[in-house]
Amino acid sequence: MSTMPVRNPQKTLELLWKRVRQRGDLPGFANVVSAIMSAIRGEDDREFNMTKTVLSDPALTQKVLRLANSAMYSVFGQDINTVSKAVLIVGTESIGHLALGSKLIDGLARASAGSTSTHNEMEKAVLAGHIARQVSCAASARDAEEAVVCSMLHGLGRMMVTFYLPDHWSLVQARCAEQGVDEAQATLDTLGLGLDEVGRWVAQKWGLPTALINSMRDVLPQTVGEPLDHAGWLGAVSTMSSRCARVLCDEADASPGELADIANSYADMLGMDGSEMFAAVQAARESAAQDALFVSVAKSLKPEKGLLTTAPSGKPVHAVRILTRGVADMRGVSNSATAYQLMTMALETVYQGLGLSRAIVFLRNGNEGKYFARMGFGEKVQELIPRLVFGEAYQPDVFHAGLANDRIIVVKDAKDPAFASKLPRWWRDALPTVHSLVVLPLTANRHPAGFIYGDWDMPLSGTGLDAAELLPLNALRALMVQAIEQRCQQNSPLII
């Protein structure tokens, strides 16, 4: 690789993107961005789609639950156990901003595990997020999570250059050290454009939100006559947070006076008192290691152990606790949540609590005389849903049997030839890998309304589901039936 300076900005960007293609873009990041943005902009299904996106990433699931149970949301209680309830409490947009920042930081951290320079930039980005949260809370600003992700990604250009153009970054650093040139000028001399311009260009390539892209500008401190608009405020808090983070990470003996100078210079722009701003920066510095949302970059590369640890049967070791907590979440919002929101929570509880490969809701459409799959969690479920349809006329199979008797049915060995006649062809054709399955009927006003279906791509051991697991599952069914019956009383059928 050439180490000669590239002063033409277009050539710099072309080389950067060439390196991205050569080394590989952040694993799956573009798809994640698309899913997150779709959920943020969605209508009726936005909460379900955001829940599905978060659940696809165990590390992100843990971060979302930590956020929902943090002091910031203590007014709602600090015993939130499901992502779907966290989305209701924290909000789809806030969860989306957290997901964007977290996925990008984690993706870069993994991709650049051998790069000391990029690792250092990761730490600065994470710390900038801490500072932005403390400042946002001190300022009683709305959209704290938006400020956090904007501050984390304010240094995107630096991260991309240190990782994908390390030869040019070395030239920038050498120019600063040997010629006494400041970093901004050295970057312009070497790359032909500023690091913030690189970050905005990459963010546009990835389709990030416009508000986030617009905040990725270095905003100089100034006295303002009136409060900044939202975009200006995001840009100022992002720049201030990033500058403080660089001082703290680059200077082992950073003096309080240097941080106070930065805080004071931006205080007026952010509508805060200088001492209050400095206190927020100091609080972020002291609490970063214990923050409820972010752990260090090094820690983020190691999966945490928790309730979702699986047993040989595929079910989590603590299945009963997960199911019981999920039901408690449902019960806690049953008077305010919609039937759709409760269904999302029920589906997540079953999916996580039983360690299922797939969990899918089927609902009866009386006009068409059929049951249709409507929503689900699990790999490639979205592709399967259009194929999962069957008639309501009774057939001697496990689905109609469960609906007719209103009892949970567990099939331990769906591969048993002797049981083949009990499994309909539409199911066998769509789900050939399934070893075990469960059907949770939902009977409202003494008529089948649908069911929650779950399966495992491995055989269940023992009795399948024991009495301790069936107890919360039946409580979950009762809550869903109650919600469906209330909808029927309002002449509003449940349509998902």
VMD Tcl script that draws the C-alpha trace (Angstrom):
set ca {
  {0.00 0.00 0.00}
  {1.22 3.47 -0.87}
  {1.94 5.84 1.99}
  {2.11 8.96 -0.15}
  {-0.25 11.77 0.80}
  {-3.48 12.03 -1.14}
  {-4.38 15.70 -1.28}
  {-7.31 15.37 -3.68}
  {-10.48 14.90 -1.59}
  {-12.24 12.82 -4.24}
  {-9.27 10.48 -4.50}
  {-9.21 10.17 -0.72}
  {-12.85 9.10 -0.62}
  {-12.41 6.72 -3.56}
  {-9.42 5.11 -1.84}
  {-11.34 4.87 1.44}
  {-14.25 3.10 -0.19}
  {-11.91 0.81 -2.10}
  {-10.34 -0.22 1.21}
  {-13.81 -0.71 2.70}
  {-14.67 -3.12 -0.11}
  {-11.31 -4.89 0.19}
  {-11.38 -5.32 3.96}
  {-15.12 -5.74 4.22}
  {-17.76 -3.31 5.34}
  {-18.95 -3.50 8.91}
  {-20.58 -6.92 9.18}
  {-24.28 -6.58 8.48}
  {-24.30 -2.91 9.44}
  {-26.05 -1.68 6.30}
  {-28.86 -4.20 6.83}
  {-29.17 -3.23 10.48}
  {-29.35 0.47 9.60}
  {-32.12 -0.29 7.11}
  {-34.10 -2.30 9.67}
  {-33.66 0.30 12.41}
  {-34.64 3.21 10.18}
  {-37.64 1.29 8.86}
  {-38.81 0.68 12.43}
  {-38.32 4.33 13.43}
  {-40.32 5.53 10.44}
  {-42.97 2.81 10.65}
  {-46.57 3.21 11.73}
  {-48.57 0.49 13.49}
  {-45.79 -2.09 13.42}
  {-42.86 0.13 14.45}
  {-42.67 -1.21 18.02}
  {-42.76 -4.83 16.88}
  {-40.13 -4.22 14.18}
  {-37.84 -2.42 16.62}
  {-38.25 -5.25 19.13}
  {-37.43 -7.79 16.41}
  {-34.31 -5.84 15.37}
  {-33.05 -5.60 18.95}
  {-33.74 -9.26 19.73}
  {-31.64 -10.29 16.73}
  {-28.57 -9.08 18.66}
  {-28.11 -10.46 22.21}
  {-25.58 -7.74 23.14}
  {-27.95 -5.00 22.00}
  {-30.80 -6.70 23.88}
  {-28.80 -6.43 27.11}
  {-27.97 -2.76 26.49}
  {-31.60 -1.87 25.81}
  {-32.75 -3.56 29.01}
  {-30.01 -1.83 31.00}
  {-31.11 1.52 29.59}
  {-34.79 0.89 30.37}
  {-33.89 -0.06 33.94}
  {-31.50 2.86 34.46}
  {-32.13 5.82 36.74}
  {-33.18 7.90 33.72}
  {-36.40 5.90 33.44}
  {-36.89 5.10 37.14}
  {-40.26 6.88 37.14}
  {-41.59 3.83 35.27}
  {-40.08 1.42 37.77}
  {-36.85 -0.48 37.35}
  {-38.07 -3.99 36.70}
  {-38.42 -4.13 32.91}
  {-37.64 -7.60 31.62}
  {-38.67 -7.60 27.95}
  {-37.39 -5.56 25.03}
  {-40.95 -4.95 23.86}
  {-41.82 -3.24 27.15}
  {-38.54 -1.30 27.02}
  {-39.53 -0.02 23.57}
  {-42.87 1.15 25.01}
  {-41.19 2.90 27.94}
  {-38.11 4.39 26.29}
  {-39.62 5.02 22.86}
  {-38.92 3.66 19.40}
  {-36.72 6.57 18.35}
  {-34.54 6.48 21.46}
  {-34.05 2.74 21.13}
  {-33.30 3.24 17.43}
  {-30.62 5.83 18.17}
  {-29.08 3.55 20.77}
  {-29.11 0.66 18.28}
  {-27.47 2.72 15.53}
  {-24.64 3.90 17.74}
  {-24.15 0.57 19.44}
  {-24.07 -1.47 16.23}
  {-21.60 0.85 14.56}
  {-19.26 1.00 17.55}
  {-19.42 -2.76 18.09}
  {-18.93 -3.42 14.38}
  {-15.87 -1.20 14.12}
  {-14.49 -2.57 17.38}
  {-14.67 -6.15 16.10}
  {-13.39 -5.31 12.64}
  {-10.44 -3.34 14.01}
  {-9.49 -5.59 16.91}
  {-5.81 -5.46 15.89}
  {-5.67 -1.70 15.37}
  {-4.52 0.25 18.42}
  {-5.33 3.61 16.83}
  {-8.89 2.62 15.93}
  {-9.40 1.04 19.35}
  {-8.41 4.35 20.92}
  {-10.95 6.15 18.75}
  {-13.59 3.65 19.90}
  {-12.91 4.58 23.51}
  {-13.20 8.28 22.71}
  {-16.50 7.72 20.91}
  {-17.95 5.75 23.81}
  {-16.79 8.37 26.33}
  {-18.26 11.15 24.16}
  {-21.58 9.33 24.39}
  {-21.31 9.26 28.19}
  {-20.61 12.98 28.30}
  {-23.50 13.80 25.97}
  {-25.92 11.83 28.14}
  {-24.85 13.60 31.32}
  {-25.06 17.01 29.65}
  {-28.46 16.24 28.10}
  {-29.85 15.14 31.45}
  {-28.41 18.21 33.20}
  {-29.96 20.43 30.54}
  {-33.28 18.55 30.78}
  {-33.04 18.20 27.01}
  {-35.35 15.94 25.09}
  {-34.00 13.20 22.85}
  {-31.04 12.35 25.09}
  {-30.40 9.17 23.10}
  {-30.21 11.16 19.87}
  {-27.54 13.37 21.47}
  {-25.69 10.26 22.61}
  {-25.55 8.62 19.20}
  {-24.68 11.91 17.48}
  {-21.79 12.37 19.90}
  {-20.60 8.80 19.46}
  {-20.63 9.13 15.69}
  {-19.17 12.64 15.65}
  {-15.78 10.96 15.33}
  {-16.85 8.56 12.56}
  {-14.39 10.15 10.12}
  {-11.53 9.62 12.55}
  {-12.54 5.99 13.08}
  {-12.80 5.28 9.37}
  {-9.45 6.90 8.54}
  {-7.55 5.20 11.38}
  {-8.95 1.80 10.38}
  {-9.14 1.90 6.59}
  {-6.37 4.45 5.87}
  {-3.82 3.76 8.63}
  {-0.91 4.73 6.36}
  {-2.36 8.19 5.81}
  {-3.27 8.56 9.47}
  {0.36 7.88 10.35}
  {1.37 10.72 8.03}
  {-1.10 13.04 9.72}
  {0.30 12.19 13.15}
  {3.90 12.53 11.95}
  {3.18 15.95 10.50}
  {1.69 17.08 13.80}
  {4.65 15.78 15.81}
  {7.51 16.79 13.53}
  {6.26 20.08 12.11}
  {4.09 21.32 14.94}
  {1.04 21.56 12.67}
  {-2.36 21.15 14.35}
  {-4.32 18.03 13.50}
  {-6.98 19.78 11.45}
  {-4.40 21.38 9.15}
  {-2.32 18.20 8.91}
  {-5.46 16.29 7.91}
  {-6.31 18.80 5.21}
  {-2.73 18.70 3.90}
  {-2.71 14.88 3.79}
  {-6.26 13.95 2.83}
  {-7.51 17.07 1.15}
  {-10.55 17.29 3.42}
  {-11.42 17.31 7.10}
  {-12.24 14.30 9.23}
  {-15.77 15.59 9.79}
  {-16.27 15.68 6.00}
  {-15.12 12.07 5.77}
  {-17.59 11.10 8.49}
  {-20.53 12.82 6.80}
  {-19.69 11.24 3.45}
  {-19.56 7.73 4.97}
  {-22.78 8.36 6.90}
  {-24.52 9.34 3.66}
  {-23.23 6.17 1.96}
  {-24.73 4.13 4.79}
  {-28.06 5.96 4.68}
  {-27.95 7.31 8.22}
  {-30.60 9.85 9.31}
  {-30.19 13.39 7.98}
  {-30.28 14.90 11.48}
  {-27.40 12.68 12.53}
  {-25.36 13.54 9.42}
  {-25.93 17.26 9.95}
  {-24.64 16.99 13.53}
  {-21.31 15.57 12.33}
  {-19.73 19.00 11.95}
  {-17.18 20.64 14.18}
  {-19.08 23.56 15.71}
  {-16.90 26.34 17.09}
  {-17.96 27.85 20.43}
  {-19.64 31.23 20.17}
  {-22.01 33.49 22.05}
  {-25.58 33.14 20.82}
  {-28.38 35.63 21.26}
  {-31.16 33.06 21.31}
  {-31.44 29.29 21.90}
  {-30.07 27.06 19.16}
  {-32.45 25.05 17.04}
  {-32.44 21.29 17.46}
  {-29.86 20.63 14.73}
  {-27.55 23.34 16.06}
  {-27.86 22.02 19.60}
  {-26.97 18.47 18.48}
  {-23.93 19.76 16.59}
  {-22.72 21.80 19.57}
  {-23.19 19.07 22.18}
  {-21.55 16.50 19.86}
  {-18.51 18.71 19.26}
  {-18.15 19.60 22.93}
  {-18.51 15.96 24.05}
  {-15.98 14.76 21.48}
  {-13.45 17.46 22.41}
  {-13.70 16.58 26.11}
  {-13.38 12.87 25.33}
  {-10.22 13.46 23.26}
  {-8.65 15.46 26.09}
  {-9.48 12.76 28.63}
  {-8.26 9.89 26.45}
  {-5.18 11.52 24.90}
  {-3.82 13.30 27.95}
  {-3.10 11.11 30.96}
  {-2.66 14.19 33.14}
  {-5.55 16.23 31.70}
  {-6.17 19.10 34.06}
  {-9.63 20.02 35.32}
  {-8.93 23.51 34.04}
  {-8.66 22.33 30.43}
  {-12.00 20.51 30.64}
  {-13.56 23.50 32.39}
  {-12.42 25.77 29.56}
  {-14.13 23.54 26.97}
  {-17.30 23.27 29.07}
  {-17.46 27.02 29.66}
  {-16.91 27.83 26.00}
  {-20.00 25.81 24.99}
  {-22.20 26.53 28.01}
  {-23.97 29.52 26.47}
  {-24.67 27.68 23.21}
  {-26.20 24.77 25.10}
  {-28.25 26.97 27.41}
  {-26.41 25.93 30.56}
  {-24.36 27.49 33.32}
  {-20.62 26.85 32.94}
  {-20.23 25.24 36.36}
  {-23.24 23.01 35.68}
  {-21.74 21.94 32.36}
  {-18.37 21.17 33.92}
  {-20.06 19.14 36.67}
  {-21.83 17.09 33.99}
  {-18.53 16.39 32.22}
  {-16.90 15.36 35.49}
  {-19.85 13.10 36.32}
  {-19.49 11.39 32.94}
  {-15.76 10.94 33.53}
  {-16.33 9.33 36.91}
  {-19.25 7.08 35.99}
  {-18.21 5.91 32.51}
  {-17.01 2.50 33.69}
  {-20.26 1.78 35.55}
  {-22.70 3.37 33.11}
  {-25.98 1.47 32.72}
  {-25.83 1.70 28.93}
  {-22.28 1.31 27.65}
  {-19.44 -0.89 28.79}
  {-15.86 -0.48 27.63}
  {-14.96 -1.42 24.07}
  {-12.93 -4.36 25.33}
  {-15.87 -5.67 27.32}
  {-18.25 -5.16 24.42}
  {-16.39 -7.87 22.50}
  {-17.19 -10.48 25.15}
  {-20.74 -11.88 25.42}
  {-22.32 -11.50 28.83}
  {-23.74 -14.47 30.64}
  {-27.27 -14.15 31.94}
  {-30.69 -15.71 32.09}
  {-30.59 -16.69 28.42}
  {-27.86 -19.31 28.89}
  {-29.25 -22.39 27.16}
  {-29.52 -25.92 28.44}
  {-28.92 -28.97 26.20}
  {-32.66 -29.05 25.43}
  {-32.50 -25.63 23.79}
  {-34.50 -23.98 26.55}
  {-32.74 -21.44 28.79}
  {-31.59 -22.75 32.15}
  {-33.77 -20.10 33.84}
  {-36.81 -20.57 31.59}
  {-39.35 -20.22 34.41}
  {-37.84 -16.93 35.61}
  {-37.80 -15.46 32.11}
  {-41.41 -16.51 31.46}
  {-42.59 -15.21 34.85}
  {-40.86 -11.86 34.37}
  {-42.30 -11.51 30.88}
  {-45.80 -12.13 32.18}
  {-45.17 -9.53 34.92}
  {-44.22 -7.02 32.20}
  {-47.45 -7.77 30.35}
  {-49.54 -7.48 33.48}
  {-47.91 -4.16 34.34}
  {-49.05 -2.51 31.09}
  {-52.24 -4.50 30.41}
  {-54.46 -1.51 31.18}
  {-52.60 0.90 28.90}
  {-51.05 -1.17 26.11}
  {-52.86 -2.06 22.92}
  {-53.65 -5.67 22.05}
  {-50.95 -5.42 19.38}
  {-48.36 -4.30 21.92}
  {-49.36 -7.03 24.34}
  {-49.10 -9.59 21.56}
  {-45.55 -8.42 20.84}
  {-44.67 -8.81 24.52}
  {-46.29 -12.25 24.69}
  {-44.46 -13.41 21.60}
  {-41.11 -12.16 22.90}
  {-41.71 -13.80 26.29}
  {-42.42 -17.18 24.71}
  {-39.57 -16.83 22.21}
  {-36.96 -15.92 24.82}
  {-38.36 -17.92 27.72}
  {-38.46 -21.20 25.82}
  {-35.34 -20.58 23.73}
  {-37.32 -21.17 20.53}
  {-35.90 -21.26 17.02}
  {-39.07 -19.48 15.86}
  {-42.14 -17.97 17.52}
  {-45.11 -16.98 15.37}
  {-48.59 -15.61 16.02}
  {-51.47 -17.07 13.99}
  {-54.83 -15.28 13.95}
  {-58.18 -16.44 12.66}
  {-59.84 -14.46 9.88}
  {-63.54 -15.36 10.10}
  {-64.41 -13.76 6.78}
  {-61.98 -15.99 4.91}
  {-62.34 -19.00 7.20}
  {-58.57 -19.31 7.60}
  {-55.74 -18.89 10.08}
  {-52.92 -16.61 8.93}
  {-49.43 -16.16 10.39}
  {-49.17 -12.45 11.27}
  {-45.92 -11.75 13.12}
  {-42.93 -13.70 14.34}
  {-39.42 -13.81 15.75}
  {-36.60 -16.02 14.54}
  {-34.33 -16.52 11.57}
  {-36.01 -16.01 8.18}
  {-39.47 -15.92 9.78}
  {-40.49 -12.95 7.63}
  {-39.93 -15.04 4.51}
  {-41.99 -17.91 5.95}
  {-45.05 -15.94 7.07}
  {-46.81 -15.73 3.66}
  {-46.68 -19.54 3.41}
  {-48.19 -20.21 6.83}
  {-51.93 -20.30 6.14}
  {-54.51 -23.03 6.74}
  {-58.28 -23.44 6.81}
  {-60.36 -23.27 9.99}
  {-62.40 -26.38 9.08}
  {-61.43 -29.11 11.54}
  {-58.69 -31.51 10.52}
  {-57.18 -34.23 12.76}
  {-53.86 -32.45 13.32}
  {-52.06 -30.89 16.30}
  {-53.15 -27.33 15.47}
  {-56.87 -27.99 15.26}
  {-56.64 -30.31 18.28}
  {-55.06 -27.56 20.39}
  {-57.63 -25.01 19.22}
  {-60.57 -27.33 19.80}
  {-59.48 -28.27 23.32}
  {-58.00 -24.89 24.32}
  {-54.96 -26.61 25.82}
  {-51.24 -26.18 25.26}
  {-49.86 -28.92 23.05}
  {-46.19 -29.94 23.00}
  {-44.75 -32.23 20.32}
  {-41.37 -33.55 21.45}
  {-40.46 -35.46 18.29}
  {-41.99 -34.11 15.11}
  {-39.65 -36.42 13.16}
  {-41.34 -39.56 14.51}
  {-42.89 -41.34 11.48}
  {-45.74 -42.55 13.67}
  {-46.73 -38.94 14.32}
  {-46.50 -37.73 10.71}
  {-50.26 -37.90 10.11}
  {-50.84 -35.40 12.91}
  {-48.71 -32.73 11.18}
  {-50.32 -31.04 8.17}
  {-48.57 -30.83 4.82}
  {-48.43 -27.00 4.80}
  {-46.41 -27.19 8.02}
  {-44.09 -29.99 6.83}
  {-43.36 -28.16 3.58}
  {-42.61 -24.82 5.25}
  {-40.69 -26.04 8.32}
  {-38.76 -29.22 7.48}
  {-35.98 -28.62 10.05}
  {-38.22 -28.61 13.14}
  {-37.69 -31.32 15.76}
  {-40.06 -30.12 18.50}
  {-42.93 -27.65 18.66}
  {-45.47 -26.05 20.99}
  {-48.95 -24.60 20.33}
  {-50.54 -22.10 22.75}
  {-54.23 -21.63 21.77}
  {-56.02 -18.31 22.32}
  {-59.77 -18.80 22.86}
  {-61.83 -15.62 23.23}
  {-65.54 -15.67 24.09}
  {-65.44 -19.47 23.77}
  {-64.28 -19.29 20.14}
  {-60.76 -19.91 18.80}
  {-59.11 -16.56 17.96}
  {-55.66 -17.84 17.08}
  {-52.57 -19.26 18.72}
  {-48.91 -18.69 19.46}
  {-46.73 -21.24 17.73}
  {-43.13 -22.03 18.67}
  {-40.57 -24.59 17.58}
  {-37.04 -25.86 18.15}
  {-34.61 -27.16 15.55}
  {-33.40 -29.64 18.15}
  {-35.26 -32.31 20.10}
  {-36.58 -31.43 23.56}
  {-35.39 -33.53 26.45}
  {-37.42 -34.84 29.37}
  {-41.13 -34.14 29.35}
  {-40.80 -31.12 27.07}
  {-42.47 -28.47 29.25}
  {-42.91 -29.01 32.97}
  {-45.64 -27.73 35.29}
  {-43.56 -24.76 36.47}
  {-43.21 -23.57 32.85}
  {-46.84 -24.19 31.95}
  {-48.04 -21.98 34.81}
  {-46.69 -18.64 33.38}
  {-47.56 -19.76 29.84}
  {-51.21 -20.18 30.83}
  {-51.13 -16.82 32.62}
  {-49.76 -15.29 29.41}
  {-52.61 -16.86 27.42}
  {-55.15 -15.46 29.86}
  {-53.78 -11.92 29.48}
  {-53.88 -12.17 25.70}
  {-57.43 -13.54 25.71}
  {-58.54 -10.69 27.97}
  {-57.05 -8.15 25.53}
  {-58.71 -9.82 22.53}
  {-62.11 -9.94 24.27}
  {-61.83 -6.23 25.11}
  {-61.13 -5.48 21.48}
  {-64.17 -7.50 20.45}
  {-66.37 -5.56 22.90}
  {-65.20 -2.38 21.19}
  {-66.12 -3.87 17.81}
  {-62.47 -3.61 16.86}
  {-61.10 -7.00 15.69}
  {-57.47 -7.78 16.37}
  {-55.62 -7.40 13.08}
  {-51.85 -7.65 13.08}
}
mol new
graphics top color blue
foreach p $ca { graphics top sphere $p radius 0.5 }
foreach p [lrange $ca 0 end-1] q [lrange $ca 1 end] { graphics top cylinder $p $q radius 0.2 }
display resetview
